[in-house]
């Protein structure tokens, strides 16, 4: 149909143009038995627009109509189906709610006290049952057929009404299935429906158990319920003119159907039509939904919903044509509207084409004149303000613009010729080298470029560029060149090294740009070269001089800091970086107070020195870092130059110098103390000698019985010498005299050791037993008692572990003893300060045969040392004691005595909490000894 309609449109348009536009009719040519039709491209614009647009519009509108029809049909069908399914669902819900309400009545009767006593006294329940029967008939007329009760034996009484009279009927239902189920503990039940013999209406029985206080079944209460109300609900399910509703039980038996021959006589699953049987199976399964089937060649639609309390199902059935009649009516109206709309659109397009193409024909004719160069004809007439009028006005403006541009192009050509002459002059005689490259080859070079490289144009033409230069293959240069060719950048600058013909390097500053075609492809590349060889040489010399000066400044051990008048850092040497941990790059430009933290470096002093141009010296400036005190000599030198207000600050660390001066003072004090100790020892020796001599004389006079003088004295006083001896022994006087002699001898040895240790002597190298050196210094150390620190060396346990047959040690005995004493005193003080319980020294002396060295170990059980302290224990001026208590030189001097004076080693092995073990190794044979 669409193809025929399109062909009619073509024929109509073709006939219109043959008559109206006076186009010679095309003759159909026959070729090989087939008809040849005129080519549409020969039609005017008006015909081609109608030929192509009208079929497309017609096809689009028909497609739109079809899609709209199907969409509306689907929506209406879905809405009608949902509405019908909801209506059936409400009916099913109403029936379910009604059955639930009616079921409450037998359950209520079964829970009464009279019902629970049915096995003892049936009459009480019968009286109650009659009254209940009256009330239910008044409340639910035509619903309750009868009410009965049965005891546990199956005997039942039922109330029957005739007019206003009530009578009882007695029977037995013990063999009924529902009775057995109730007595087995089953819940309230609804029996399958049956036809009432009195009313002819389907009736069901609702049976509720009678339970005692312990929920044991004692009997049952039943009620015969007429389904008249349910049938009335099913009658209201009729939809359309011929639709109807029906209800089936769980086995498919009809409870209600418009055809009374179906009620309680037929089952839907036994009908002849397979489609109706399939509908019955869906309903019996307890499902809900819509079902389409054919009945007597009519398309039918069924909507069904379950009744949960009984597992019945209710449905409504109507012809499909009646259900979807509104949708069919709406679709017919939509088709009529579409056809009318197509006709209207076609007429409007035909008229619009006629009005639009006439001005376009005049515009085409005038355009051909302009293309031929004829600008003298009059402008197009502007007859309206619509798009055609705007197009005509724009065309007139374009003609005027073309006239003006023609004149401008002529002027531009003249300017271009003048510019070309100027460029040629600059290219040939300029002071900058210029080269033009195409396809990475030089195609034109000016004279200055040839002079720079010492080559002729012929020698340079055709060379590959940018790889002609010595640096032309650098990655950065090639990347920039490629980016420019790819259009990412328009130009770039770089520095390149070329080689002169005679061999020397020529450094150039290169500016590269490209000239592009209209399609953005590169036509050629233009590069200008500025000779910067002399500048490069000057820069090299400047960098060399600056590097030389910086090397001198960095090699100086002093801290050198340059600052300007605002106290911002301008120079920062290597010593300053090492002292502060701040690199020169980070320090330059920052305030000196932010980088160099020395509170005694007064910024006012620096500014005054710069302003007054006076050098300032600040000797021994103290500053504290952590727990240590450091000293510095600071000198401020202003730079005396025009227009420069800077200064150089020189800082020298003189901490060791200051401490060495303190040590020298301390040594002088120790020499004085040593002299004083020697004098005191000599003075002690005289009374000590008298004491020892007197003790010896006392011992001989009191104990020697053979001395005549002792015997004469005893006889003169009338006492025998034996009695005198007995008395002295009784009083333990001989032991006391021996103790005096021994103490005097020990005191004499101590004095002798003090004299030997304090005496200033030249290097006295001799052979010493190593155990004797150790024991002598132990004797001296045992006299060490510090009242201030309250420790006594005698309280320390000494364990000696000496090898036997130790060889003589060639050394300076006094200096070795000085080292041992220093180590013992440090260990004793460390154990006292740490509060070590049961302090102890283990002293070992042995020979290492492999190294031929005598080893002396002094191990304590004090607090020990961590790794940091152990690594610095022999450093000069390092001490863990408070300021004023120790100088930090004892172990440093000891290390010097052992390693430098005797060629041995001094090591320490220690861990925190595990004590310290100092090991002295002295060679048995040494050139230094």
Residue, then its C-alpha position, 0 to 999 in steps of 0.5 A: x500500500x505504501x509503495x502504491x501511494x508513493x508511486x502516485x505522489x511521483x506521478x502527480x509531481x511529475x505531471x505538475x512540473x511538465x505543465x506548470x514549469x514547462x519542462x519537456x516531457x521525458x520519454x520513457x526509453x525501453x532497454x532490454x524489455x524494461x521501462x526507463x523512468x526519468x531521473x529525479x535529479x533532473x527535477x527542480x528543487x520543488x519537485x525533489x523536495x515533494x518527491x522525498x519528503x511526502x513519502x517519509x512524512x506519510x510513512x512516519x505518520x502511519x508508523x506513529x499511528x501503528x505504535x500509538x495504537x499498539x501502545x494504547x491497546x496494551x495499556x487499556x488491555x492491562x488496565x481493564x485486566x487489572x480492574x477485572x482481576x481486582x473486582x474478582x479479588x474483592x469478591x473473594x475477599x468478601x466471601x472469605x471475610x463472611x465465612x470467617x465471621x460465621x465461623x465465630x458462632x460455632x466456636x463461641x458456642x463450643x467455648x460456653x460452660x454448658x458445652x463443656x459439660x455436654x458429656x455430663x448433662x446434655x439437657x443444659x446445652x439443649x436449652x442453651x442451643x434453642x435460645x442460641x438458635x432463635x438469636x442466630x435466626x434473628x441476626x442471620x435470617x436464612x443463613x443458619x439451617x440448624x445447630x447441633x452438638x455431639x459428645x465424645x461418643x458421637x451422640x448428637x442433638x440438633x434443634x429443628x424449627x417448625x414455625x415458632x415451635x422448636x424440637x430436638x432430633x437425636x442421632x449419632x455421627x461417630x463414623x463421620x470423618x470430621x467427627x474423628x478428625x475433631x476428636x483427634x485434636x483437629x481444628x475448626x473445620x468446614x465440610x464440603x457443600x451439599x444440597x439442602x433437602x429443605x431449601x435446595x440451596x448448597x449448604x456447608x457445615x462448620x464444626x468447632x471442637x469442644x475443649x476442656x480446661x486442658x484443651x482435650x476434645x470433649x465433643x463438637x458443635x456444628x452449624x449448617x450454613x446456607x450458601x445463599x449469600x455467596x451465590x448472591x455475590x457470585x451473581x454480582x460478578x457478571x461483566x459485560x452483556x453476556x459475562x457471568x460469574x461462578x464459584x467452585x470447590x477445591x475438587x472443582x464442583x460448581x457451588x454457583x453457576x448461571x446454569x442451575x444444572x451445573x450447581x453441585x452436579x458438575x465439575x469444571x475438571x470434567x467438562x468437554x472443552x479442554x480449555x475449560x478444564x485447564x481453567x479449572x486446574x488453574x483455579x483448583x491449584x489456588x492461583x489467581x490471574x487471567x486466562x484466555x480460551x475459546x468457547x463455541x468459537x468465541x474468544x473468552x477471558x476468565x479472571x479468577x481468585x482463591x478463597x483462602x479459608x476454604x480453598x475454593x475459587x471464584x471467577x468471572x468470564x466474559x467475551x474478549x470483544x466485550x472486555x476490549x470494546x472501549x479500546x477498539x472504539x478509540x483505535x478507530x477514532x485514532x485512525x480517522x484523525x491520522x488520515x485527516x492529519x496526513x491530508x492536512x500536512x500534505x496540503x500545507x507542505x505543497x503550498x509551502x514549497x510553492x511559496x519558498x522555491x520561487x525566491x530561491x530560483x531568483x537567487x540562483x539566477x543572480x548567483x550565476x551572474x556573480x560567479x561570472x564576475x558581474x557585480x553591476x546588476x541591481x540587488x535582489x528585492x526584499x519582499x518579506x522579513x522571514x527567512x527568505x527575506x533575511x537570505x535576500x538581504x544577506x545576499x545583497x550584503x555579501x555582494x557589497x562585501x565581495x566588492x570591498x574585499x576585491x579592492x582589499x585583496x588588490x591592496x594586500x597584494x601590493x603590501x605583500x610585494x613590499x613585505x617580501x622585498x623587506x624580508x628579502x633584505x633582512x634575510x640576505x643582509x641581517x646580522x642573525x643567521x636564518x635558515x629555512x628547512x623543508x622535510x628536515x633539510x635546509x633549502x635556503x640559508x642566508x649569508x650570516x649563517x654561512x659566515x657563522x659556520x665558515x661554509x658556503x650555501x652550496x655546502x649547507x644546502x640539503x643537510x639534515x636538520x636539526x641533526x646538523x648541530x652537535x647537540x641536535x640529537x639531544x632528546x629535549x631538542x628532538x622532542x620540542x621539534x616533534x611537538x612543533x611539527x605535530x601542532x602542539x606548540x607553534x615555536x620553541x627556543x633552545x641553545x645549540x652547538x655547531x662546529x665551524x669549518x675550521x673545527x672550533x665550536x660555535x654556540x647559538x641561540x636558536x628560535x624555531x617556528x613553522x609555516x603551515x598550510x591551510x590544512x595545518x600541515x607543515x609547509x616549511x620550518x624557519x630558524x634564526x641563529x644568534x651567535x652567543x659563543x663569546x657570551x658562553x665563554x664569559x659565562x664559563x669563566x664566571x662559573x669557574x671563578x664562582x666555583x673556585x671562590x665557593x670551594x675556598x669558602x667551603x674548605x675553611x673550617x670556620x662557619x662563614x655566613x653572608x647577610x644583607x642589611x635585612x639580615x637575610x642570608x646571602x652566603x652559607x658555606x659547608x661548615x655552616x651547613x654541617x653545624x646546623x643541618x641546613x643545606x645552602x639552598x634552603x638557607x639562602x634568602x631566609x632570615x639568619x635568626x630562623x636558621x642559625x639559632x645562637x641567642x648570643x648572636x645579637x642582630x643589633x650588633x650585626x646591623x651596627x657593624x654594617x651601618x658603621x662599617x666597623x669590624x666586631x669581635x666577640x670572643x668565647x661566646x657561650x651557648x648551650x645545646x642540650x646538656x652541653x656548653x659550647x663556646x664560639x669566637x664570632x667576628x663580623x666583617x662589613x663589606x666595604x663596597x659602594x651600594x652594598x650593605x652586607x656583612x660576613x660573619x665568621x664563627x669558630x668553635x673554640x669549645x675544645x680550646x676553652x676546655x683545654x685551658x680549663x684542663x691546664x688549670x686543673x693540671x696545675x691544681x693537681x700538681x699542687x695537690x700532688x706536691x702537698x700530698x708528698x709533703x704530707x706523706x713525709x710528715x706522716x712517715x716520722x710519727x709513723x716510724x716512731x709508732x712502729x718502733x715503739x710497738x716493736x720495743x713494747x712487744x720485746x719488753x713484754x714478751x721476752x723473758x730472757x732480757x735481764x732488764x725485764x727480770x730485774x724490773x719484775x723482781x723489784x715490784x715482786x712479780x714474776x715474768x710468767x705472771x706478767x705474760x699470763x696477765x697480758x695473754x689474758x687481756x689479749x695485749x700481744x695481739x693488740x701490739x701485733x695489730x698496731x705493728x701491722x697497721x703501721x706497716x700498712x700505713x707505711x706502704x700506703x704512704x709509699x704508694x702515694x709518694x710513688x703515684x704523686x711523684x712527677x717523674x720522667x718516663x720510667x720503663x721497667x719490668x713489672x709483674x702485672x699482678x703486683x701492679x694490680x694489687x698495689x693500686x687496689x691497696x691505694x684504691x681501698x683508701x678511697x672514701x668520698x664523704x660527699x657521695x658517701x661511698x667506701x671502696x672497701x665495701x666493694x667485693x673484689x674477685x681476683x682471677x689471675x693466671x699462674x706464672x704471669x710474665x713480666x710486663x715491660x711498661x711505665x708502671x705508674x701510668x698503667x696504675x693510673x689507668x687502672x685506678x681511673x677505671x676502678x674509681x669510675x666503676x665504683x662511682x657508677x655502682x654507687x650512683x645506680x644503687x647497685x646491691x652487692x657491688x663487685x669487681x672481677x679482676x682477670x689477668x691472663x696472656x693471649x698467646x696468639x697475639x702475645x699480649x697481657x690482658x687485664x679485665x676489670x668487670x663490674x656489675x653496675x648499671x652498664x652503658x647503652x650503645x651511644x654512651x659506649x661509642x663515646x666513652x673514650x672521647x675527650x671531654x665526654x662525661x655522663x656526670x653533672x657539670x663540675x663533677x667530672x672533666x670528661x678527660x679521665x678515660x680519654x687520657x687512659x686511652x691515650x696512655x694505653x694506645x699511644x704510649x704502650x702500643x696496646x688496646x683499651x676496649x669496653x664491653x657493656x650493655x644496659x643493666x649488665x655492667x661494664x667490662x674494661x679490657x686492657x691489652x699490652x704487648x709483651x714485646x713492643x718497640x714503644x716499650 
